[in-house]
């Protein structure tokens, strides 16, 4: 999966980044989704605007009208000056027109976890209603992911963790997730095996070295997120991973048969 559209090769989470990732042959992407003050789902990683736009302050405090006027490209280079923030609805149309897939990380503004999880799930169900393969919803926020599950239980979900937490495997199962997404530095062959033994897929972020990717694939990894759309282009374009063939929609499609959880952790 191409991280935030095309990793560091274009302004992250913008349509320019997705176009570049697609040009490099990627069939699946990862990106961050949060809500404007008036409830519009849009793409942005940070809680605040300063790093990747010419705006200031908390992104979730502004309406979509105000957010839509910001420049989200100049920080990356003059060639991307004027690139706007991207609405999730626009991304949905673009991806489906090209038959591409996506992992949507629910990235709520502080204090907006439940509304964000619920709204993103409802909009995904609406905007991908005719899609054979639905987006994979993931989040570090258990509260947001639980809200997404409650709103649209049929959508596939994955729990994100930034280090190895043994309890997270059980938590992901209890939440009815189909995958656990772990920072690549904390994955080993045995930990991938533990994830698989729980009936989950094992995903890693953010893998930018070919040697590390090879090691993880050899250990049974099911999918990885990368910034290096340039370095990993040959495998992406051919639908290959080093040493094995892997259908990109397998992770999401198999989740349709996963049993639903009967309980939700606090």
Protein Blocks (a to p, Z undefined) as FASTA:
>chain_A
ZZhhiammbcehiaklmmmmmmnopabdcddddddfkopacddfbfblklmmcbecjfkl
pcfklmmmpccklmnomklgoiacddfklmmmmmmmnopacdddddddehilmmmmmmmm
mmmmmmmmmpmbdcddddfblklmmmmmmmmmmbccddddfbdcfklmmmmmmnopabdc
ddfklgcfklmmmmmmnopacdddddfbfklmmmmmmnopabdcdfklmlmmmmmmnopa
ehiacdfklmmmmmmmpccdfbdcZZ
